[in-house]
């Protein structure tokens, strides 16, 4: 791979794995991130720019002589975005629109944006959810992601930007840092390991689609080697309730959890399982790592650090 790439958020959970994979494939990699990764020191040969996404000068400098941009940056998560929707707009939506304008002005031809398959659809009558179903986000986080998708579509249709929107389910794996705020699986592991009480919003029946990090990176890399555009769901295609996730983790660790159930929150979606038929047919790909296998890998990693 001789691509010249910019990874926005390349020091984060998903970004750090993507940068490693791109380097292994021989890409020329540049990263724009607020700071170095907590678990991953800067890699030799990678051009790091440490700046905020709202710093237009740094974003413009990072875009110079780039073939493709991977947009993985988000300054909020669903639980925090609702607390300050204005900050969510200022920190994510507005900088992305400015990014799109700069890409068109500078002739950067291609964008791959990681959207949220878990929040843009909202509550639906039936699952699995296909890309053709209407979006009805319940949180500021999902509303901003949907708005970014729409702006990407506008710039693609009006300015010729080649774009790909990946509506990713719930990725998990080592290096997830926002324990307790985002990432049910690493949060449950940490709380079980430390003997903390596990708090579950609702009765544990809410269902999500969990995707191990290596499967997500494989999808992103496959798309990067194609000229495919459009919108794709990226998930396991399997739904698992919170109670089932916790039971799996208890089984893997051999430890019973101390669970407290709390009232449901208005912005939480009841059931999200993504229909990945379009993804399977386009890339001839299927997820490899089951939820249990992914939890075993996470547990092995957690015990080693």
C-alpha positions, -999 to 999 in steps of 0.1 A, spaced: 0 0 0 16 33 -11 -13 56 0 -6 88 18 -31 89 46 -42 111 74 -58 95 105 -78 120 125 -79 106 160 -50 82 153 -39 80 189 -73 68 202 -87 33 207 -96 25 170 -71 49 155 -41 34 172 -49 0 157 -56 15 123 -23 34 123 -4 2 132 -21 -17 104 -15 10 78 22 12 87 24 -26 84 10 -23 49 35 3 39 13 34 38 27 69 45 8 78 77 1 111 93 -19 115 125 -38 144 139 -46 139 176 -49 160 207 -21 140 224 -1 108 222 -19 75 230 -20 63 266 -11 27 257 6 32 224 37 54 221 43 72 187 54 48 160 86 54 141 80 67 106 46 82 114 41 119 112 23 131 143 5 164 146 -7 170 182 -34 196 181 -71 200 187 -96 192 158 -109 228 161 -74 242 153 -80 250 116 -43 258 108 -32 224 121 -59 206 103 -50 224 70 -13 216 75 -22 179 81 -42 177 49 -13 187 27 -3 160 1 -28 134 14 -47 108 -7 -73 97 19 -86 109 53 -98 85 80 -121 106 103 -122 88 137 -124 119 159 -152 125 184 -148 147 214 -179 133 231 -197 100 238 -235 94 240 -235 99 278 -217 132 277 -230 148 245 -264 154 260 -249 173 289 -237 200 266 -251 198 230 -236 231 221 -201 218 229 -209 187 209 -218 208 179 -188 231 183 -164 203 189 -175 178 163 -200 191 137 -185 225 129 -149 213 126 -160 184 104 -178 208 80 -147 230 79 -127 198 72 -149 189 43 -145 224 29 -107 223 33 -105 189 16 -124 202 -14 -103 234 -16 -70 214 -13 -80 186 -36 -79 158 -11 -100 132 -29 -113 107 -4 -128 104 31 -137 75 53 -159 86 82 -167 64 112 -203 71 122 -224 54 149 -246 25 140 -256 24 177 -271 59 178 -281 73 144 -311 49 140 -327 54 173 -354 30 184 -368 9 156 -397 -15 153 -376 -45 141 -340 -57 138 -317 -62 122 -315 -26 109 -305 -20 73 -289 11 59 -322 20 41 -341 24 74 -348 60 84 -326 76 111 -342 88 143 -314 96 168 -324 101 204 -292 117 217 -271 148 207 -243 123 199 -265 105 173 -279 138 160 -245 152 153 -233 120 137 -263 120 114 -258 157 106 -221 149 97 -233 121 74 -256 146 56 -229 172 51 -206 145 37 -233 135 13 -237 171 3 -200 177 -3 -198 144 -22 -227 152 -45 -218 189 -51 -180 189 -50 -171 154 -61 -156 142 -28 -153 104 -27 -168 95 6 -175 64 26 -196 64 58 -193 34 81 -220 31 107 -201 11 133 -218 -9 160 -201 -12 194 -164 -19 189 -145 -33 219 -110 -45 228 -78 -36 246 -69 1 247 -104 14 254 -98 42 278 -132 58 287 -140 32 313 -174 38 328 -184 63 302 -182 43 270 -175 7 264 -196 -18 283 -173 -47 280 -140 -31 293 -161 -14 320 -176 -47 332 -141 -63 332 -126 -35 352 -154 -35 377 -153 -73 382 -115 -73 385 -117 -45 412 -147 -59 430 -167 -28 422 -205 -27 420 -217 -29 384 -244 -4 376 -267 -12 347 -292 14 334 -325 -4 329 -332 -41 335 -303 -55 315 -325 -65 285 -312 -38 261 -295 -54 231 -264 -42 212 -242 -54 184 -206 -59 196 -177 -60 172 -141 -69 181 -115 -44 172 -95 -66 148 -127 -73 127 -134 -35 125 -98 -27 114 -101 -55 87 -132 -39 73 -117 -4 72 -85 -16 54 -105 -35 29 -126 -5 21 -94 17 18 -81 -6 -9 -113 -1 -30 -131 28 -47 -164 20 -30 -185 49 -18 -218 52 1 -230 41 36 -224 8 52 -233 -8 85 -203 -24 102 -211 -48 130 -212 -85 139 -249 -88 128 -256 -105 162 -275 -90 191 -266 -96 227 -283 -82 258 -264 -65 286 -272 -93 309 -258 -118 284 -226 -98 280 -222 -97 318 -229 -135 321 -202 -141 294 -177 -120 313 -185 -137 346 -179 -171 329 -146 -159 313 -132 -145 345 -147 -171 369 -160 -142 391 -196 -133 400 -206 -97 396 -222 -74 421 -250 -58 400 -272 -28 407 -300 -20 382 -308 17 378 -337 35 360 -335 36 322 -323 68 306 -343 86 279 -315 87 254 -307 49 256 -318 29 226 -336 -4 235 -323 -26 207 -296 -22 180 -286 -50 158 -271 -40 124 -280 -57 91 -245 -63 75 -258 -79 43 -246 -50 22 -212 -52 38 -209 -90 33 -219 -88 -3 -197 -59 -12 -165 -70 6 -172 -108 7 -164 -104 44 -177 -119 76 -167 -112 112 -142 -137 127 -141 -131 164 -172 -142 184 -182 -123 216 -169 -150 238 -136 -152 219 -133 -114 221 -139 -114 258 -113 -141 263 -88 -120 243 -96 -90 264 -92 -109 296 -59 -123 286 -47 -88 278 -61 -74 311 -42 -101 331 -10 -93 314 -8 -56 323 
